[in-house]
Amino acid sequence: MKKSYIVDSSYEDIRIDKWIRNFLGKFPQGLIEKLLRIGKIKLNNKKIKSSTKLNFKDVINVYDVKFEEKFLKAKLKFKPSNEIIKENEDLIIDDNKDFIVVNKESGIAVQGGTKSKKNLIDIFSKSKVFENTKPYSVHRLDKDTSGVFIIAKNRDTARLFTSLFRLRKIHKTYLAISYGELENDKGILDHDLLRYEGNNKIIEKSKTIYKVLDKNSSCTLLEMNPITGRKHQLRKQLSLIGHPIYGDDKYTLDKRLKTKNKELMLHSYKIKFIINNKKHTYKALLPNYFKKLIKTKRLKFLI
């Protein structure tokens, strides 16, 4: 028996193994790769690898796959209260016919997953802001990272943003507070970052431009502009040079520095892009806990 699926624009440029987990079940990576290798799952009638990225309106065919109960989990959507919907609507920076820009709070995921039920997409799907349409996620922002985030209101806009991100025509600026005093006041972080897919090692080129805004013997306030868009890129790179971000227990190797800050001091401060020859620039106000640490550490913030 064959089942066919057409790729939605919100999954353009997303790996097929992620699509499989979202639509078919929480299969182990090894099983996904086997299903692709033996042709049980094909993309546009061709065998592909798990790392293959999808395009809008691609056709995914699934042939005689036995969906075992231990892998199939009901994809429960988060059901936000009216209070939660209103709280997130109040964080909107801009609202137009094609997209919204929101100042995402730390601690909330963009999309639901096995570890995160509360998420922006499910919240805004119940909002009047998306009446007669639905929210489309067009880029990533870690659950614990706050700041500027774009949500498209239709497929065409979602595809446009996905293309702009892929072509690196959207410029993002982050603010971070890291442990210790960086030696150089500006520079480029250029690393080969390692991650795993099952037992497979994946090495990805990663590049970030940074500038020190202020520093002292205990910490550094940084402005960071990622050129590439790897998962946890800024967090990993600062950790690799010995200056992990405050509140980042995952990439802080020195146990003495862990759990001193509950919040991750990484904020998506500004985003810039051009659509139809019109320049768009959005800034997101710093969270109170971020401003508090700046004050406590006697750092200067003049942006």
Summary of the structure (lengths in Angstrom):
residues: 303
radius of gyration: 20.5
end to end distance: 59.2
largest distance: 65.4
contacts: 883
relative contact order: 0.12
helix: 22%
strand: 33%
